[in-house]
Amino acid sequence: MLVRVRWQTDPVPERDLLVLTEEPLNAETRLDRLHGTIAPAGRHYVRTHFPTPAAPREIRIEGEVRTPRSVTLDEIHALPARTLAVTLECAGNGRKFLEPPVPGEQWGLGAVGTAEWTGASLHSLLGRESRPSLTEVLFCGADQGVPKDLGKRISYERSLPVEVALGDDVLVAYAMNGGPIPPEHGGPLRLVVPSWYGMASVKWLARITVLARPFSGFFQKDRYVIDGRPLREIEPRAVITSPADGADVGGGSLEIRGYAWSGHAPIQRVELSDSRAKSLGSATLRGATTPYAWREFGLAVSLEPGEHALVARATDAAGKAQPLQPRWNALGYANNAVRPTRIRVTS
């Protein structure tokens, strides 16, 4: 498929985000303001560790490869293109709900978004290397800084097992929703790793290194780990977007709507319950089933006047369901426990 993308500098999309920090930019998607499955660039969450760099327009490929080389953006654009709708979620999404509190960006539930990413499969750049000595592929971004508890300047780097990296759907992406990737989303070139938490999708991609031994950098061993194990696939989650938390709603029929996703398997069902743990039924899943994107859900209910705490619980096709209680860990990752949406129904 030939995909034509305008390469001139486009204006930064107008933002409609809940900003946690401006420099570096960390901001949540306002899920209640989305319409449909795809989030425009200005409404898709942003996770940034260091200041936005002047990103290179080529990628250096080195390490355990036959010929180290540099590949330009135009060369990548000339390769066979793929477009995938992918839900990316920060591993810290839901961190602010943990007790006792943990350090890090205090994300609510909006550190997630879905976009259509276009690029070349990583294996079309690297070839299908199959030597037994190959273990991981390391990705280095152009962004650099000094983490508070490290004391030295580093680049953002993460690795993937070679069998994951060389799969068909790991993309070196150059387009987001049909246009050039905006700088705050990692343009002009970034990695997109479907199904995995967003820390794997390295932005401002500058260097790819094929490794014969596991990588042990800061963002691989000290961060984005639980009990020493690097994070991988996104855990299942459902979020109610309407009615809003704290809303007063009129009596009669009410439609509960939201989004559900999982990195382990497609969403199979979303069950809704009220404040007394009474089942309200299974929601209808809307939109086409795609391998890596969230589903919209909806259910019409009738609630008695008074206070209610609505809960949505997702289960994926692999049988993984959201936990009913948070699973605390020291860095606050993968907190996908159900969250009540508290409303008042008036007579």
Secondary structure, 3 states (H helix, E strand, C coil): CCCCCCCCCCCCCCCCEEEEEECCEEEEECHHHCCCCCCCHHHCCECCCCCCCCCCCEEEEEECCCCCEEEEHHHHHCCCCEEEEEEEECCCCCHHHCCCCCCCCCCCCCCEEEEEEEEEEHHHHHCCCCCCCCCEEEEEEEEEECCCCCCCCEEEEEEEEHHHHCCCCCEEEEEECCEECCHHHCCCCEEECCCECHHHCCCCEEEEEEECCCCCCHHHHHCCEECCEECCECCCEEEEEECCCCCEECCCEEEEEEEEECCCCCEEEEEEECCCCCEEEECEEECCCCCCCCEEEEEEEECCCEEEEEEEEEEECCCCECCCCCCCCCCCCCCCCCCCEEEEECC
